[in-house]
Structure formats: structure tokens, C-alpha cells
């Protein structure tokens, strides 16, 4: 009985809208993006926002210069996480050109819900020396 109660409690805790851990575990990932399902400019903006957020998660609060100073093992770990993000970004970028949106120029999506978040992420990445 205790195990069932614990299981239900954890399930509710992780799925709670106010749960930080629940939000962290349910965060969108670039690997979940299916380019064939991107049908308009807003889908592109949302995809780039997800990818940019994933880049920020990997880089943490480090700048490009700080990452260059890391030892080779740590650089390799980061590279293994970042390479798939670059691949996905390039794939989405190629697909979204037909909507007039790229990872560098996404102003055609200003009316999209994810635009502000994408702009903030792009600004943070640029401040850190990434673009």
C-alpha cells in the first residue's frame, strides 16, 4: 500500500504545473523536433526556440572563451551534446528557409508565441560569444 501511495504521490508531483522538477523533466528537446511536421513560420520559431534553449542548457553560464579553456575531456563531453543540436539546427534551418526564417533571421515570426523566448535565447547566446 505504501508503494502505491508513493508512486501516486511522485506521479502527481512530477506532473504538477507548479513543479520545478516536473517542468525540468518535461522540457522540450531538440531531438523531439520532427522537421516534417513543421508547417509554418510559427512552427519554425518554436523549433529554433527549443534548439536555442537546449544550447543554453549545454553551455550553462560559460562563455565561448571559458569553454575553450576547459580540459579536453570536458570539451569532448560538451561537443557530444552540442553536435546533435547543430545537426538539428541545420536541418530545421534548411526546411524553414521557405518560410523566410533562419536561425539568424527570424523576424518574419514576430507574431508567433515563441518569438520573445527565441529572441531572449538568441541574445543570451550572442552575449556568451555563440551565434
Steps between C-alpha positions, in 0.01 A plus 500: 500500500784738585659436160178585318461820702861597431460426129184713479661782698805506274280490190296796619811686611676460165191593300408801708489824303684677782764234543848615403617142468195416289576788264865404484420139416237591241713764328499489122802353335647567156504128430118500530467742208360333189584726207232341284237636741621860472225661294535875547716784627379461859600134499845612387527759775393243758756249370780758510393606850524139619841456338634827641377407849679166467821680401470720810446193717817337366716812523367596841634832615832460318616724217674379187835608647435307822407189303821527298698494827349169615703181491460267202272252681248768594517650151427159350199448729357836398574430133305172520198692629534794261563316171145355480362848575697646209373222273139560603542877468635460147218261408234740632679795342495336157130416532397844632667704228184459294315694773763776497639397838849389595672461835669837443199682354167418648323838497235361264370315805449803726131420547573146618461404869859372531660804337582687824659193656703436185616863494609479864684174441672635189607808694643289784689279255642804325608655833686179579678510165292236320302556185 
